[in-house]
Amino acid sequence: MPAKRSSAAPVAASTAASPGTSPARSGLVITALICVATVANLNLSVANVALPEIAVHFEASQIGINLVAVGYSLGLAASVLWLGAVGDRYGRRTMLLIGTALAIPASLVAAWAPSIQVLTVARVFGGLAAGMAFPTTLSLIAALWSGSARTRMIALWSGIGGASAALGPLSAGALLSHFWWGSVFLITLPLAAVALVGAAMFIPAHVNEDTAPVDHLGGVLSVVMVGAIVLSINFAPESGMLTQTLLLAAVGIVALVVFVIRQRRVREPLYDLHYASRRTFWVAAVAGMLVFGALMGAMYVGQQYLQDVLGYSTWHAGLSILPAAVAMVLVAPHSARIVDRFGSRAALLSGYALCGVGFLIMMVLWDESASFVVIAGGYVFLGMGVALAGTPASRALTSSVPVKRAGMASGTADLQRDLGGAVMQSILGALLTAGYAASFRSTIAASPQAATVSDQVITALTKSFAGAEAVAKKFPQFAPEITTAARESFIAGQHKAFIAGFIAMILGTLLAMFGFPDHESEQRLLSSYAQLDAVVDGTEPSVL
């Protein structure tokens, strides 16, 4: 009996070099998808440049600042798997439109938040809204394009997405030169309106959607495990929160174990571990989390360093990211060519090498007298590395699964950015917080006035740079000493954070070198996966 023909794409041999297929009005479709993705990518980073002003306005601790910075990534990372599956089942364009529309009230609440707690909740809600929209962008690319055409679209999506995240601080810095801190959360409102219109007009309503039921219990477990683990990392350096940290970590681990057990037993899993165990899938997933997380973590620490230590204005702090954004846009197309000619591993290794150079510059040269050229140099190398590694990390995911699991692949690709960003920001932020507090306490202990400094003042000095500035205003006779100690302490904490980033790049290099197949083996594996999936589904293999 002849095999059924898959509706995913025209039948062809499975090969990475195939020219593939594209949808009608492909230019307008990809533009609409990138606009939707840009709303999410901009919101990921617009808060970073405003963090010093937010800290002063709310008299926030470093932990409070960390939660504002990571809140959007947290909401997005916790929801992408579940909401991506819901989109696969009930309509990707519908979820895309709803999520983009909800981004508008989330931004408005954040802009006029009356407290740091409300601001954090608004950021998390904005991330949840993005969890409805963002996963569908890559899953639609996987469903609408195939072969090398898909690789080019993913490179474009990845490069512009990363560049838009990098441009967030620049646009935010421009606004902060004239308006209040909340204005940064309004940047995406016009783009969200354009994205809504473009998505409604040009994106197909139904494209190879799944008919299987959604594992909602698995979705709840995925939200709990990601949220609890990320929050536990953020609370870890806060004195007096050991119990909460351990409790959240335990909840996250238990939820992870239960999630894995359920996915192995449920008939229609939310996250099919059969596909996730494929070599080209899980290695790419972890590799992507490390490299995208490195960018978000470095931007988070860097924006505070530029303003607090070097005294940059918000505009100049945001401007420092521009060279990285330009580098990402220019390098991303070359990543697609490297993948097609030399394979994903070569692109991953090149990307990690460049990211490593970026972190080395930050570790060694970012001090109290670093020039703009040195600052831009660190970001440029990091941006080029992310541009080279981002395409193979995302492409390998979508090519390792059948089109019916595009939502799972795109959800994992989103996790690369969002969970990677949330975890790396949390780790780097925790190291920054702990290093800053430890260094400042040592400075106080070595001071001749140590015996006269009250515990209340010590707490204010060590909780954040903004706290130290507030103390300096109360005691102007000691202001120069306090400010100098705060800058030195911040650099000490920052150094620990960047060491962690560099170690992450070494681990990523080792993973890509020994875990990901070479070019020929990768092609054979992807071809065998496509053949196997065709046999299981009763379809003919489609173009990868």
MOCORSUL-V625916 format. One line per field, one symbol per residue. ss: DSSP state (H for helix, E for strand, C for the rest). phi: phi as a letter, one per 30 degrees, with the letter a starting at -180 (. if undefined). burial: I if it has 24 or more other ideal C-beta (glycine too) atoms within 12 Angstrom, else O. A space follows every 50 residues. Layout:
BEGIN
ss: ???
phi: ???
burial: ???
END
This chain:
BEGIN
ss: CCCECCCCCCECCCCCCCCCCCCCCHHHHHHHHHHHHHHHHHHHHCCHHH HHHHHHHHCCCHHHHHHHHHHHHHHHHHHHHHHHHHHHHHCHHHHHHHHH HHHHHHHHHHHCCCCHHHHHHHHHHHHHHHHHHHHHHHHHHHHHCCHHHH HHHHHHHHHHHHHHHHHHHHHHHHHHCCCCHHHHHHCCHHHHHHHHHHHH HHCCCCCCCCCCCCCHHHHHHHHHHHHHHHHHHHHCCCCCCHHHHHHHHH HHHHHHHHHHHHHHHCCCCCCCHHHHCCHHHHHHHHHHHHHHHHHHHHHH HHHHHHHHHCCCCHHHHHHCCHHHHHHHHHHHHHHHHHHHHHCHHHHHHH HHHHHHHHHHHHHHHCCCCCCHHHHHHHHHHHHHHHHHHHHHHHHHHHHC CCHHHHHHHHHHHHHHHHHHHHHHHHHHHHHHHHHHHHHHHHHHHHCCCH HHCCHHHHHHHHHCHHHHHHHHHHCHHHHHHHHHHHHHHHHHHHHHHHHH HHHHHHHHHHHHHHHCCCHHHHHHHHHHHHHHHHHHHCECCECC
phi: .dddddddaddaddaddddibbddhdddddddddddddedddddbddedc eedddddchddddddedddcedddddddcddddddddddckddddddddd dddddddddddcddadddddddddddddddddcddddddddddccbiddd eddddddddddddddddedddddddddbbdeddddcededdddddddddd dcdedbbhddcddddddddddddddddddddddddedddicddddddddd ddddddddddddddcddcddbdddddddedcdddddddeddddddddddd ddddddddddiddedddddddeeddddddddeddddddddccjddddddd dddddddedddddccdbdbddddddddddddddddddddddddddddddc bdddcddddddddddedddeddddddddddddddddddddddddddddce dcdddddddddcdaddddddddddbedceedddddddddddddddddddd dddddddddddddcccddeddddddddddddddddddibddcdd
burial: OOOOOIOIIOOIOIIIIIOIIIIOOIOOIIIIIIIIIIIIIIIIIIIIII IIIIIIIIOIIIIIIIIIIIIIIIIIIIIIIIIIIIIIIIIIIIIIIIII IIIIOIIOIIIOIOOIOIIIIIIIIIIIIIIIIIIIIIIIIIIIIIIIII IIIIIIIIIIIIIIIIIIIIIIIIIIIOOOIIIIIIIIIOIIOOIIOIIO OIIIOOIIIIOOOIIOOIIOIIIIIIIIIIIIIIIIIIOOOOOOIOOIIO IIOOIIOOIOOIIOOIOIIIIIIOIIOIIIIIIIIIIIIIIIIIIIIIII IIIIIIIIIIOIOIIIIIIIIIIIIIIIIOIIIIIIOIIIOIIIIIIIII IIIIIIIIIIIIIOIIOOOIOOOIIIIIIIIIIIIIIIIIIIIIIIIIII IIIIIIIIIIIIIIIIIIIIIIIIIIIIIIIIIIIIIIIIIOIIOOOOOO OOIOOOIIIIIIIIIIIIIIIIOOOOOIOOIIIOIIIIIIIIIIIIIIII IIIIIOIIIOIIOOIIIOIOOIIOIIIOIIOOIIOOIOIIIIII
END
